[in-house]
Amino acid sequence: METTTRFPSSVIYLLLCFYAMLTYDVKADEPLLLQVDMQLMPADLPVTGAEYAKNLLTDISVLAGYSRIAFTSASSDPGVVSNITSVVVRTPQNENDYYWVTPLIALPCDEGVQICSMSRSKNGSSLRLIYAAMPKNTDQQDSAEALSLVATNYKISEAFQKNKQAFDSHSVKGETIFKFGIVGIGVDLNADMSDLWVISDLVPLFSELTERGELKGIAADFVKDVLDDVGMSSTILFAPWLRIAKEAESKPNVLVFSIVMTPERDSIFHWISPISRNLHGIFGIGGERYDNIHAIPKDKYIGVLTNDYRYEVAKNAKLRVNSYNSWQEVVSALLDGEVDFIFASQGAIDFGCSGTEQQCKAIKLVAPYRATSAYLALSKQDTSLLVVERLKLASAKIKQDTAFKLKLEEWSRSVYSQHQVVHHIEDGVVHLWEK
C-alpha cells in the first residue's frame, strides 16, 4: 500500500525501464575477454615453455584490444563476452579444425610421440609445433585473422625482443633456440625456401604487365621486397587464377598473390599477409535495395568477372550469372542493360568506369555482401610451417619499412590522380573505400 501511494504505477514502470537500460548497457560494455584453453598442451611441455606461451598471449591480447585474458583447463563460460583460443599441437588431423593464430613453441617428435606437425626441419626430423588457435566451430574467423596479424607484428617489435632476452636468461643454455618468433626446445628450426615458386594473378593497378612483360604495381613491389628480405631472388611468374589454383593444390612452396581469402580456400592456402581489403556487394542503377544477396529475386541477371570467386557465390545463391573478362566489360554490361546488377566492389567499379565516370555516378550499392581481404598466400600441400612463419615476419617487417611506405604513398597518389580510385591505407594495407 505504501508503494502505491508514494510511487504511482507509471513511475514504477519508468524506473523498471531505466533499470533495464542500465543492465543492458553494462552487458554491452562488459570487458572483452580472451579465454585460453590450456588442456590440449602436450604433457611433456617444460614449465618454462608454458610460461612463455602465457606471457606471449597476454601481451598479444592487450595489443589486440582485449581487456582481460583467462587461462583455463576447462570449457569456457558461456555467460561472458569472450573469444576462445586453444593452445594445441598443429597436425594434419586437426588442420581444418582451427584458425591458426600464431606458433608458440616447437618440440621434438620422437618415435614415442604419435602426433606430429606437418612441419619438418631441414635435416628431415619431425617437429611438434604448438599454436594458439581458434576453433572453427565458432564464428571467430575475423577475430582469428586480427589476432594473427597483431601477433606477427608483435614478434618483430622491440618489446618482443626484450621479452625474448628475459626468457633466454631463465632457460637452460643449449636446450632452447629462438627463431621465427618460436621457442624451439631440443630441436633445430630451419626454413628451407630454396624451391619457392612465386606466381601472380594479374590485378589492375596491383600487379599488371608492362610492355616489356614485367610485373608492376604495389602488390608486385611488396612481394619483391619480401623476397629480398628473406634472401630469395625468385622470378615472379604470372598466370590466370585457374592455373594458380591447380598448382597450389598439388605442389609445396607455391607463393601467390593477390588471392582473396575465403573459407573455401582455407584448406589450400596459408594466409601470409593482407595486401588489400575491399567492400563487396551487389550494385545497380535502379534504386532497388535488398538486405543481402539471398534476398535478390532469382530472375535477375548478375554480371561478374570471369574466374572471380564471386561467380561461385552468386551461383550458390541461385542467381543467374553472366561473366565477363574485365571490369570495364562488367560495368558496361550494367550500363547497357545486359544485366540487372553486378557483383563487384567500389574499387572495381571505379576502375571499370574509366572513361564513363559520369554515367557511373548512378551506380549504387543494392545489397551488401562482406568485406574481403586479398592476400599474399602460400600453398599448404607439403609446405613447411616454418617457411610460413618466416614469410609472415618478413612481410610485417616490409610494411613497417620506410622505403616501402614511400612506395605506397607514391602509388596511392598516382592511382587517385590517374584513375580516381577511392581508397585509403592502414597498416600497409590498401582499403578500397573512403575512410
C-alpha positions in Angstrom: 0.0 0.0 0.0 2.8 2.4 0.9 4.3 1.8 -2.5 1.2 2.7 -4.4 0.7 5.9 -2.5 4.2 7.2 -2.9 5.1 5.7 -6.3 2.4 5.6 -8.9 2.5 2.6 -11.3 3.6 4.8 -14.1 6.6 5.9 -12.1 7.4 2.3 -11.2 7.2 1.3 -14.9 9.7 4.1 -15.8 12.1 3.0 -13.1 12.0 -0.6 -14.3 12.7 0.5 -17.9 15.6 2.7 -16.7 17.0 -0.2 -14.7 16.7 -2.5 -17.8 18.5 0.1 -19.9 21.3 0.3 -17.3 21.6 -3.5 -17.2 21.7 -3.8 -21.0 24.4 -1.1 -21.2 26.5 -2.8 -18.6 26.4 -6.1 -20.6 27.1 -4.3 -23.8 30.1 -2.6 -22.3 31.4 -5.7 -20.5 35.2 -6.1 -20.9 36.1 -8.3 -23.8 37.7 -11.5 -22.5 40.1 -13.8 -24.3 39.8 -17.3 -22.9 42.7 -19.5 -23.5 42.1 -23.3 -23.1 45.4 -25.0 -22.0 44.1 -28.5 -21.6 45.4 -29.6 -25.0 49.0 -28.7 -24.3 51.5 -31.6 -24.5 52.1 -33.2 -21.1 55.9 -33.1 -21.7 56.0 -29.3 -22.3 58.5 -27.8 -19.8 57.3 -25.3 -17.3 59.4 -22.5 -19.0 57.6 -23.2 -22.3 54.2 -22.9 -20.7 55.2 -19.7 -19.0 56.5 -18.3 -22.3 53.2 -19.2 -24.1 51.1 -17.4 -21.4 53.3 -14.3 -21.4 53.2 -14.1 -25.2 49.5 -14.5 -25.4 49.0 -12.0 -22.6 51.0 -9.3 -24.5 49.2 -10.1 -27.8 45.8 -9.9 -26.2 46.4 -6.4 -24.8 47.6 -5.2 -28.2 44.6 -6.7 -29.8 42.2 -4.8 -27.5 41.2 -7.5 -25.1 40.5 -6.2 -21.6 41.2 -9.5 -19.9 42.8 -12.9 -20.5 41.9 -16.0 -18.7 43.9 -19.3 -18.9 41.7 -22.3 -18.2 41.8 -26.1 -18.4 38.0 -26.5 -18.8 35.4 -25.4 -21.3 34.5 -21.7 -21.5 31.9 -19.9 -19.5 29.1 -19.1 -22.0 27.9 -16.2 -19.7 30.8 -13.9 -20.6 31.7 -11.9 -23.7 34.7 -13.9 -24.9 36.7 -15.3 -27.7 38.1 -18.8 -27.3 41.7 -19.7 -28.0 43.3 -23.1 -27.6 47.0 -23.9 -27.2 47.3 -27.0 -29.3 49.7 -29.0 -31.4 49.1 -28.5 -35.1 48.7 -31.7 -37.0 47.4 -33.0 -40.4 44.5 -34.5 -38.5 43.3 -31.2 -36.9 44.5 -28.8 -39.7 41.0 -27.9 -40.8 39.5 -27.7 -37.2 41.1 -24.4 -36.3 42.0 -20.9 -37.4 45.8 -21.0 -36.7 46.7 -17.7 -35.0 50.4 -18.0 -34.3 53.0 -20.7 -33.4 54.5 -20.6 -29.9 56.8 -23.5 -29.2 58.5 -26.3 -31.1 59.2 -29.7 -29.5 60.8 -32.9 -30.8 58.6 -35.5 -32.4 60.4 -38.7 -31.4 59.4 -42.2 -32.1 57.4 -42.5 -28.9 55.2 -39.5 -29.9 52.3 -40.3 -32.2 51.1 -36.8 -33.0 53.5 -34.7 -35.1 53.1 -31.4 -37.0 53.3 -31.2 -40.8 56.5 -29.1 -40.5 59.8 -30.7 -40.9 63.2 -29.2 -40.3 65.8 -29.1 -43.0 67.6 -32.2 -41.7 64.4 -34.2 -42.0 63.5 -34.5 -38.3 59.8 -34.1 -37.4 58.6 -31.4 -35.1 55.6 -30.7 -32.9 54.5 -27.1 -33.3 52.3 -25.7 -30.6 50.0 -23.0 -31.7 47.5 -20.5 -30.4 44.4 -21.4 -32.4 40.7 -20.6 -32.5 38.2 -23.4 -33.2 36.4 -23.3 -36.5 33.1 -24.5 -34.9 32.7 -20.9 -33.6 32.2 -17.7 -35.6 35.7 -16.4 -35.0 37.3 -16.1 -38.4 37.6 -12.3 -38.2 38.8 -12.4 -34.6 41.4 -15.0 -35.5 42.7 -13.0 -38.6 43.0 -9.9 -36.5 44.8 -11.7 -33.6 47.2 -13.4 -36.0 48.2 -10.0 -37.6 48.7 -8.5 -34.2 50.9 -11.5 -33.1 53.0 -11.3 -36.2 53.6 -7.5 -35.8 54.4 -8.0 -32.1 57.0 -10.7 -32.9 59.1 -8.1 -34.9 58.8 -5.4 -32.2 61.4 -4.2 -29.7 59.1 -5.2 -26.9 59.1 -8.8 -28.1 62.9 -8.8 -28.3 63.1 -7.7 -24.7 60.8 -10.5 -23.6 62.9 -12.9 -25.6 66.0 -11.8 -23.8 64.2 -12.3 -20.5 63.2 -15.8 -21.5 66.7 -16.6 -22.6 68.1 -15.6 -19.2 65.8 -18.2 -17.5 66.3 -21.0 -20.0 68.8 -23.9 -19.8 71.6 -23.0 -22.3 72.0 -25.3 -25.2 68.4 -26.7 -24.9 66.4 -23.8 -26.4 66.7 -21.6 -29.5 64.6 -18.7 -30.6 63.7 -18.3 -34.3 60.8 -17.0 -36.3 59.1 -16.0 -33.1 59.1 -19.6 -31.9 60.8 -21.2 -28.9 62.5 -24.4 -30.0 63.1 -26.8 -27.1 65.5 -29.6 -28.1 65.0 -29.0 -31.9 66.5 -27.1 -34.8 64.4 -24.6 -36.6 65.3 -24.3 -40.3 63.0 -22.9 -43.0 64.2 -24.2 -46.4 63.0 -21.9 -49.1 65.2 -23.0 -51.9 62.4 -24.3 -54.1 60.0 -21.4 -53.6 57.9 -20.7 -56.7 56.2 -17.3 -57.0 53.1 -16.7 -59.2 51.0 -13.6 -59.5 47.4 -13.2 -60.6 47.1 -10.1 -62.8 45.1 -7.5 -60.9 44.8 -4.0 -62.4 47.0 -1.4 -60.5 48.3 -4.0 -58.1 50.1 -6.5 -60.3 49.9 -5.9 -64.1 52.2 -6.4 -67.0 54.4 -3.7 -68.6 55.0 -3.6 -72.4 58.3 -5.5 -71.7 56.4 -8.3 -70.0 57.5 -7.3 -66.4 55.2 -7.1 -63.4 54.5 -3.7 -61.9 52.1 -2.4 -59.2 52.2 -2.1 -55.5 51.5 -5.8 -54.8 54.4 -6.8 -57.1 56.7 -4.3 -55.3 55.6 -5.6 -51.9 56.3 -9.3 -52.8 59.7 -8.4 -54.4 60.7 -6.6 -51.2 59.6 -9.6 -49.1 61.7 -12.0 -51.3 64.7 -9.7 -50.9 64.3 -9.7 -47.2 64.4 -13.5 -47.0 67.4 -13.6 -49.4 65.4 -15.0 -52.4 65.8 -14.0 -56.0 62.9 -16.0 -57.4 61.4 -14.8 -60.7 57.8 -13.8 -60.3 55.6 -15.6 -62.9 52.1 -14.7 -63.8 49.1 -16.9 -64.6 45.3 -16.9 -64.6 43.6 -17.9 -61.4 42.6 -21.4 -62.5 46.2 -22.3 -63.2 47.3 -20.8 -59.9 44.7 -22.8 -58.0 45.8 -26.1 -59.8 49.5 -25.6 -59.0 48.7 -24.6 -55.3 46.6 -27.7 -54.8 49.3 -30.1 -55.9 52.7 -28.5 -55.1 54.5 -27.2 -52.0 56.1 -23.7 -51.6 53.9 -22.0 -54.2 53.7 -18.4 -53.2 50.8 -16.5 -54.9 49.2 -13.0 -54.9 46.8 -11.4 -54.7 44.3 -14.1 -53.6 41.0 -13.3 -51.9 40.7 -15.1 -48.5 37.6 -17.2 -48.5 36.6 -20.2 -46.2 36.7 -22.5 -49.2 40.3 -21.7 -49.9 41.4 -22.1 -46.3 42.3 -25.8 -46.9 44.6 -24.8 -49.9 46.5 -21.8 -48.7 48.4 -20.4 -45.7 47.5 -16.7 -45.5 50.8 -14.8 -45.2 49.9 -11.1 -45.3 47.0 -8.9 -46.5 47.6 -6.6 -49.5 44.2 -5.0 -49.9 40.7 -5.0 -48.5 37.5 -4.4 -50.4 33.8 -4.0 -49.6 31.9 -6.3 -51.9 28.3 -6.3 -52.7 25.6 -6.2 -55.4 25.5 -2.9 -57.3 22.8 -1.5 -59.7 21.3 1.7 -61.1 17.6 1.2 -60.5 17.4 2.3 -56.9 16.4 -1.1 -55.5 17.7 -2.1 -52.1 17.9 -5.6 -50.5 19.1 -6.8 -47.1 21.6 -9.3 -48.5 22.5 -11.3 -51.7 20.0 -14.0 -50.9 17.1 -11.5 -50.9 17.7 -10.6 -54.6 14.9 -12.0 -56.9 16.1 -15.2 -58.7 15.1 -13.9 -62.1 17.6 -11.1 -62.0 20.8 -11.3 -64.1 24.1 -10.6 -62.3 27.3 -9.6 -64.0 30.6 -10.9 -62.6 34.2 -11.1 -63.5 35.3 -14.4 -65.2 37.0 -16.8 -62.7 36.4 -14.4 -59.8 35.3 -16.0 -56.5 32.1 -14.0 -56.7 30.9 -16.2 -59.6 30.6 -19.2 -57.3 29.0 -17.1 -54.6 26.3 -15.9 -57.0 25.7 -19.4 -58.4 25.4 -20.8 -54.9 22.8 -18.1 -54.2 20.8 -19.5 -57.2 21.2 -16.3 -59.2 21.5 -16.0 -63.0 25.1 -15.1 -63.8 26.8 -13.6 -66.9 30.6 -13.5 -66.7 32.9 -11.0 -68.4 36.7 -10.8 -69.0 37.3 -7.4 -67.4 35.8 -4.9 -65.0 35.2 -2.5 -67.9 33.1 -5.2 -69.6 31.2 -5.9 -66.3 30.4 -2.2 -65.8 29.4 -1.7 -69.5 27.1 -4.7 -69.2 25.2 -2.9 -66.4 25.1 0.5 -68.1 23.9 -1.1 -71.4 21.2 -3.2 -69.7 22.7 -6.6 -70.4 22.4 -7.4 -66.7 20.3 -6.1 -63.9 23.1 -5.9 -61.3 26.8 -6.5 -60.9 28.7 -8.3 -58.1 31.6 -6.1 -57.5 33.2 -3.6 -55.2 33.5 0.2 -55.2 37.2 -0.2 -56.2 36.4 -2.5 -59.1 33.6 -0.1 -60.3 35.9 2.9 -60.1 38.4 1.0 -62.3 35.8 -0.3 -64.7 34.3 3.2 -65.1 37.4 4.6 -66.7 36.1 6.9 -69.5 32.5 6.6 -68.4 32.7 8.3 -64.9 29.6 10.5 -65.5 27.3 7.5 -66.2 28.8 5.6 -63.3 27.6 8.1 -60.8 24.2 6.4 -60.9 25.7 3.0 -59.8 24.8 2.4 -56.1 25.0 -0.5 -53.7 21.9 -2.7 -53.9 22.8 -5.4 -51.4 25.8 -5.7 -49.1 27.9 -8.9 -49.1 31.1 -8.6 -47.0 34.5 -7.0 -46.6 37.2 -9.3 -48.0 41.0 -9.3 -47.9 43.3 -10.1 -50.8 46.4 -11.8 -49.5 49.9 -12.9 -50.3 49.4 -16.7 -49.7 51.4 -19.9 -49.7 50.2 -23.4 -50.8 49.6 -25.8 -48.0 50.5 -29.0 -49.8 53.6 -30.4 -48.0 54.8 -26.8 -47.2 56.9 -26.3 -44.1 55.1 -24.3 -41.4 58.5 -22.7 -40.6 58.6 -21.2 -44.1 55.1 -19.8 -43.5 56.3 -18.0 -40.3 59.5 -16.7 -42.0 57.4 -15.1 -44.7 54.9 -13.7 -42.3 57.6 -12.0 -40.3 59.3 -10.7 -43.4 56.0 -9.3 -44.7 55.3 -7.5 -41.4 58.8 -6.1 -41.4 58.5 -4.7 -45.0 55.2 -3.0 -44.2 57.0 -1.0 -41.5 59.9 -0.2 -43.6 60.3 3.5 -44.6 61.2 2.8 -48.2 58.1 0.6 -48.8 55.9 3.2 -47.1 57.2 5.8 -49.6 56.5 3.5 -52.5 53.0 3.0 -51.1 52.4 6.7 -50.8 53.6 7.4 -54.4 51.4 4.6 -55.7 48.4 6.0 -53.8 48.8 9.4 -55.3 49.2 8.0 -58.8 46.2 5.7 -58.6 43.9 8.5 -57.4 45.1 11.2 -59.8 45.1 8.9 -62.9 42.2 6.5 -62.2 40.1 8.3 -59.4 40.0 5.1 -57.4 38.8 6.0 -53.9 40.9 4.3 -51.2 42.9 4.8 -48.0 45.8 3.0 -46.5 46.0 1.4 -43.0 49.0 -0.5 -41.6 50.4 -1.1 -45.1 47.1 -2.5 -46.5 45.1 -0.7 -49.3 41.5 -0.3 -48.3 39.4 0.3 -51.4 36.8 2.6 -49.9 36.7 6.0 -48.5 37.9 6.3 -44.9 
